[in-house]
Amino acid sequence: MKVMFYVQHLLGIGHLVRASRIASALSEAGQEVTMVTGGMAVDGFPDQQMTRIQLSPLRSLDDNFSGLADEQGNRVSDSDLASRRDALINAFDRIEPDCLMIEAFPFARRQMRFELLPLLEHVATLPKAPRPMIVSSIRDILQPRSAKRDEATAQLVRNHFDLVLVHGDERFATLDETFSASSRISDRLVYTGMVAPSNEAVPANDRYDVIVSAGGGAVGEDLLQACIAARELTSLKSARWLVITGPNLPEEAFRRLQTGLSGQMEITRFRPDLASLLRNAKVSVSQAGYNTVADVLSARCPGVLVPFAAGGEQEQTMRATRLEKAGLAICLPQQNLSACRMAFAIESACKLDLANPSDMKLDGAGNTAAILKQRYETFRRGRST
C-alpha cells in the first residue's frame, strides 16, 4: 500500500511529531510512505530514512492563528498560496497513493483549505478504480467550535473521507465531548489509542533529574522562566536540570533564559530523544500538548503540566485537568505561574506514585498501521465491485 501522509504544523511541532511516529509505524509494517510536510523544518522529524516532499514552508503569523506567514515571518501572497496548492496536487499525481492520509483536517487546520479542498476535489474526479482511500488523522481532544462549524466539518467528512482515526483511548476522552456532530460520522470513527513512544525504548545515556520543555517554544517563555526561578525553592535545587526551549523560541528570549541559569542547569533548543530522557528523570515540567503528555505517560515520569490557554484554547487544559484527576500529573494553570507556585507543583509531582503502569492505551502508532491495513483491504474489495 502506497500512503501519502500530509501534515502541516503552524505554531508548535506536535502535529509533525505525532504524524512522524505514525508514518514510521506504517513503514515498519511494510507500507510505502511518503510524507508531505508544509511547516518549518524540525531536526529528527520525520525520520531521515522517510521519503519526504517538503512544500514551501508556512507558519502561523502569530499565536492567535490570524494568518499564514513564510519562513521570514512575512504574510504570504495569494500567488504563493496558489503555487503551493499546485505543488500539492502535483505531488499527489506523482505518488499515485492507495491511501491519502491528512493530519488534522477537516477538524482543524482550516487555514489550509486553500490547498486541501482543491486536492480533495481533484481526487473526487478520479475514476473509482484508482481512487485512494482517504483518511483523517486527528488527536483525541479537539478545540471546541460552534455547532454550525462542526456540522460543516461532518459534511466534509461524509463527502470526502472514508475513515477518521482518533488517536486516543476512548476511556479517557471521546470525540463527542469536543465535536458536537460526531454522531453524523460515527460509522467512520476508529480509536487507535494514544500515539506514544514504544515501551521498549531504552533510556538515554544522558541523565537529568528535572526536564523542563516547552514544545515548539513559540509561546513557552513564561513557563521556562518560572521553572528557572523555582529551582532554588525546591528540594531538587542541587540536581541536574535540563531546559528544552523548543526550536521556535525567539533568539532574544533564549538569551534572556541563559542569563538566569545557575548550578547544574543546562539549556538547549531541541532534543529529539526527549522521550528517552524522560525515562531517567524524577519529574517533568511542560505544557500539556498531546505528544509531550504521551511521552510522559510512556516514561511513567511524574509531571507538572502547564496547559497553553491563550486565545481561548481549551484542549490542553482539558487534557491536563483529566490527568490530574486520574492522579497521573499535577496541573498548574498558565495564569497562576510564579516561582513559588511552580516549586510547590514540582514538589507535589515528586510525590505521585507512578510505579505501576497506567492502563491507558499507548500503542496508537502500531494500532494505526494494523487498522489501515485491514480497512484498506476492505476498501479495495469494495472499489473493485
N, C-alpha and C positions, 0 to 999 in steps of 0.2 A: 504494500500500500504506500503510495506516494502522498505525503502530507505537506501541505503548505500552511505554515503557522504564522499568522500576522499578529504582531504585538507593538503597541505604541505606549511608551511611558513619557509623561509630560512634566511631572514635578519631582516625585520620588523615583525610586528604582524598583519598587515592589512588583509591579506588573511584569517587568522584564525578568526579574529573578524567578518568580513563580513559573512563567512561561518557559524559561530556560530549563528548569528542573523537569517540567513535563516533557519538553522536547527530548531531553536526554533519556528519559524513561522510554519514550516511544522508539528512539534509536536503538537502545539496548534490547528492546523487544523485537528488533528486526525490521522496523519500518524505515522508509527513506524520507527523512525530514529535511525540509528547507525552511528556515526561519526568516521571515521578512520583518525587519525591525525599522522603526521610524523615529526613534528617540536618540538622545546623545549617547555616545559610546560609553560602556562601562566595562572595565577590565574584568575578565573572567566570566562574563555573561553575554551571550551564550558561550558554551564551551568552545574552545578554539577548533576542535575537530568537527563542529557542527557546520553544515552547509548554511550559508547565510547570505541574504541580499539586504544591503543597507540602503534605505531610501534617504533622500536628503533630510538631515536631522531637523526635527521640530521639537520645541519645548513650550511650556506654558509661559505666557507673557508675565504672569505674576501668580501669587499663591491663591488668588481668587478665580483662576482659570478664565480670565476675561478675554483672552485671545491667544493666538499662536505666534511664536517668535522663532527666528532662525538661530544658528549657533552663536551669533554675536548679540543676541537679545533684541534684534530688530523685528518689528511686526512684519509678517510675510505678506507678499502681494497676491492678488488673485491669479496672476500668471504663474507664480511659483507653486501655488496650490494645484493649478491645472497640470503643471508638469509632473508633480508628484502623483496625481491621480492617474495620469497616463502611464507612468513608470510602474505603478502597482498593477494595473491591468495587463501590461506587457509581461510583467513577472509571472502573473498567473498563466498567461498563454504559453510561456516558455516551459513552466514547470508541468503543466497539464496534470494537476493533482487529482488523486482519487478522493481525498478528503481535504476540505478547506476549513481550518480552524481559525476563529477570530477571537482574540482575547478581549474580554470586557463588553464589547459592542454586541447588541444594541442597548444593553442595560446601563452602560456608561460609555465614555469616550464619544459623546455627541459632537465634540469638536472635529471629529474625523469623518463626519457624514459626507463631506465634500469628496472623499475618495472611496469610502466603503459602500455607500449607496450605489454609485456607478459600478463598482465591482460586482455587487450582488445582482444588479440589473443585467450586467454583462453575462454573468453565469446563467441567469434565467433564460437567456436567448439560446443557450446551447441545446442541442438535441438531447433527448432523455438518456441515451446510452453513455455519452461521455460526461454527463453532468456529475460533479463530485457531491459527496455527502458534505453538508455544511453544518458546522458545529460552533456553538458559542461556548467559550470557556470563561467562567466567572467565579468570583470568590463567594463565600457563604453569606456575608453580611454586606448589603448594599447601602449606599447613601439614600435614605428615603426621599421619594419625589412625589409629585402630585398624582392623584388618581388618573387624571387626563393623560399625563405623560406616561404613566405605567400602561394604560390601555393602548397607547400608540406603540409602545415598545412590544407589548404582547402581539400586536398585529404584525409588526415586522418579523417577529419570530415565526408566526404562523405562515407568513408569506414566503419566507426565505430559508428558515433553519430547520434541519431535521432532528437536531439534538441540542440540549443545553446541559453542559456538565457543570454542576455546582460543586466547587472544591471545598467541601466541608462535611462535618459529621452532623447528620440531621438531628441527633440527640442534643447537640449543642445549640444549633441555630437552623431554622428552616426558612426557605426563601419567602414564604408568605408573610413573615414578620416584617420584612423591609421592602417587599414588592407586592403591591395590592392586587395585581392582576395575575398572580401565579396560578390560580385555578384555570385560567384560559390556556395555559401551556403545560399543564400537569402531565400530559401524555408525552412530553418531550424532556422532562426533567429527570436527571440521574445524579445522585450524590456520590462523590468519589472518596470522601474523607479528605482531611487537610493535606496539602502538598508540603511535606516536611522532609528534612534530610533523612537518609537511611539510618535506622537504629544501629547498623553495623559500622557506621562511620567512626574512625578512630580519633581520639583526642589529638589536638595539635601539639607539636613539640614545645611551642611557647606556652607558658603558664602565667595567667593573670588571675588575681583573686576577684577583682571587680572589673567588669566590662561595661563601658558606657557607650551607647551607639545611638545615632540619630538618623537612621535610614539613609535617604539620599542626601540629607543635610540642608536642603534649601530652607527649611523652616525649623531647624533644631538648635539654634544657638542658645536660646534661653534654657533649654534642658541641660545642655552641656555646661553652661556657666553655673547653674545651680549645683550640679554634681561636683564640679571642681571646688566650689566654695564649701560644699558639705563635707568634703573629705576629712578635714581636721576635727569635725564634730562626731565622727563615727568611731566605732571600735576597730575599724579596718584602716585607720589612718597610716599605719606602718606597712600595710600590704601593697602589693603591686596592682596598679590601676592602669587600664588602657582606655583611652578616649578615642573613639572612631567617629570622626565628624561627618562622614559622608562626602562623596565627590562633588556635590553641588553647593557646599558651603562657600560663601564668598571669601576671597582671599583675605580681605581685611578682618573678617570675623575669625578666620583661622589664626591670624596673628594675635588678635586680642586673647584668644583662648591660650595660646602658647605662653603669654606673659603671666598667666595665672597659675601655671603648673608648679608643683612642689613635690619634694620627696620622690618616691618610686612611682611617678605618674608619667606615662608616655602618651603621645598623641599622634595619630595618623589619619589620613583621609579615608582609607578604604582597606578592608581585609576581606578578600574573597572566601577565607576559611573561617568566617565568624562562627558558623555552626559548630565547627570542631573546637574552636577556642572556648565556647560556652561549656563544653563538657568538662573542662578543668576549673571553671570559675565557681566562686562561692555565691555570687549574686550578679545579676544583670540589671542594668537600668537602660530603658529605651522608650521609644514611642510604642504604640500598640498596633502597628501595621501588621498585616496578615503574615508576611514572611518572617519577621522578627519573632512574632509570637510562636510560629511553627518551629523556629529554631530553638527557642527557649523551652518549649514543651518537649521537643525531641531530646534535648540535652538534660532534661529534668533539673534545670537550673532555676533556683528561686529568682523571681524577677519583680522589679518595680516598673510599672507601665504608666507612662505619661501620655495619654491619648491626644493626638493632634485634633484640635476642635475649632480652628479658625474658619471663618466664612460659613458657619452653620454646619460644618462637618460633624456627623454623629457616629459614623461607622466604627472608628477606633474606640470611642467612649463606650459603645455597646459591647464591644469585644472585651475591653479591659474590665468593666464592671462585672460581667458574667464570670470571667476568670477569677476575679477576687471573691465573688460569692461562692465559687467552687473550691476555694482555698488553694488556688494554683498560682496566685500572684497578688501583689499589692497595687492598687490603683491610686495614683496621685493626679488629680485634675490639673490641667495646664494652668488654670488661673490661680492655683494655690502654690505655685512654685516659689520656693525660698530655700536658702541653705538649711535652715532648721527643719523645715518640713521634709526636705529631701533626705536629710540624715535620719530622721525618725522613720521614714518609709524604708530606707535601706536596712536599718536595724530590724524592722518588722519583717522584711522579706527574709532575712537570715534565719528567722525562727520558723519559717514554713517547713513542713515535713513533706518533701517530695521524693523520699527514698523509694517508695513504691510507684511503679509506672502508672500514669493516667490511662484510663480505658478509652481515651479519645482516639478515634481512627486517624492515623497519621500517614498512611501509605497512599496518599491521593495520587501521586505521580504514577506509581506502578498500577494502581487500580484503573487510572485513566487509560493506560496502554491496553489493558485487558478489555475494558469496556468498548473502546473504539474498535478493536479487532472484531469483537463479537457483533457490534452494531453494524460495522461495515459489511460483514458477510451477509447479514440480513438485508441491508440496503442494496447490495449488489444483486442479490437474487430478485428483489422487487423491481429493480431497474431493468432487468433483462426480460421481464414478462410483458 
